[in-house]
Amino acid sequence: MSAVVRLPTGKALTVRAAADTFLDSLGNPNTVRNYAIGVGKTAARLGEVRPLASVADEEIGEALETMWGTAAVNTWNARRASLVGSR
């Protein structure tokens, strides 16, 4: 089971900063490498400098569908898992 990752407070947290905080919390380098693909590309699609609080769940789903909706099942599952773990 994934551990809860505390995000920094006090200033507007960007999508990229939240993504980096999540990836930095992972201990296994292989997991970091694999999750960085899904998390990084999704952050770029949503807008890395955008405030995280402004991102709706539906936008994340749309980004997944747009980027990997036609991918192989294993690819879809891997990319989705990286974001489910980070949400």
C-alpha positions in Angstrom: 0.0 0.0 0.0 1.3 3.5 -0.9 2.2 5.9 1.9 0.7 9.3 2.0 3.0 12.0 0.8 2.8 15.4 2.5 3.0 18.3 0.0 4.6 21.5 0.9 2.3 24.2 2.2 2.5 28.0 2.4 2.7 28.9 -1.2 0.8 27.9 -4.3 2.0 24.4 -5.2 2.5 23.9 -8.9 1.7 20.7 -10.8 5.5 20.1 -11.4 6.4 20.7 -7.7 3.7 18.2 -6.6 4.9 15.6 -9.2 8.5 16.1 -8.0 7.6 15.7 -4.4 5.7 12.5 -5.1 8.6 11.0 -7.2 11.1 12.0 -4.6 9.2 10.1 -2.0 9.6 6.8 -3.8 12.4 4.6 -2.6 13.0 2.2 -5.4 14.9 3.7 -8.4 13.0 1.4 -10.8 9.7 2.6 -9.5 10.8 6.2 -9.9 11.9 5.7 -13.4 8.7 4.0 -14.4 6.4 6.4 -12.6 8.3 9.4 -13.9 7.0 8.6 -17.4 3.4 8.8 -16.5 3.7 11.5 -13.9 6.0 13.7 -15.9 4.1 13.6 -19.2 0.8 14.2 -17.4 2.3 17.1 -15.5 3.5 18.6 -18.8 0.1 18.1 -20.5 -1.8 19.7 -17.5 0.7 22.6 -17.3 3.7 22.3 -15.0 3.5 25.8 -13.6 -0.2 25.6 -13.1 -1.4 25.6 -9.5 -2.2 22.0 -8.4 -5.4 23.2 -6.7 -6.8 24.2 -10.1 -6.6 20.8 -11.6 -9.8 18.8 -11.7 -9.9 15.0 -11.6 -11.6 14.9 -14.9 -8.7 16.7 -16.5 -6.3 14.0 -15.3 -8.6 11.3 -16.8 -8.8 13.2 -20.1 -5.0 13.6 -20.2 -4.6 9.8 -19.6 -7.1 9.0 -22.3 -5.5 11.5 -24.8 -2.0 10.3 -24.2 -2.5 6.5 -23.7 -6.1 5.7 -24.7 -5.0 3.6 -27.6 -1.9 2.1 -26.0 -1.4 -1.5 -25.1 -3.2 -2.6 -22.0 0.0 -3.0 -20.1 1.1 0.5 -21.0 -2.3 2.0 -20.0 -2.2 0.2 -16.7 1.3 1.3 -15.9 0.6 5.0 -16.7 -2.7 5.0 -14.8 -1.0 3.2 -11.8 1.6 5.9 -11.7 -1.0 8.6 -11.3 -3.3 6.7 -9.0 -0.3 6.3 -6.7 0.3 10.0 -6.9 -3.2 11.3 -6.3 
